[in-house]
């Protein structure tokens, strides 16, 4: 019996410290990405592979997209945006209290367009 096999790439994006790495660790049931209260802990795109019975999903955990204040911040945003290049789907992570951060979310939405 042949089953259809599906595969794809999901870019996980959002502001710094919204829980992107925590979510990925939870989905994978494995501590792949570091989790910290300190913003910008993830400094490079991290790849995590989920294997299902008829599917395989490559998750790309990205640094937070923000308004950079220095060269390091610029590089982190560049890396986060580069994680979108090959993605089939974008998982945009926000927190329940993201309304006060609306301008930062607007910046991310412009990147997605």
Helices and strands as residue ranges (DSSP letters): E 6-14, H 20-28, E 46-51, E 55-61, H 71-82, E 89-93, G 98-101, H 102-112
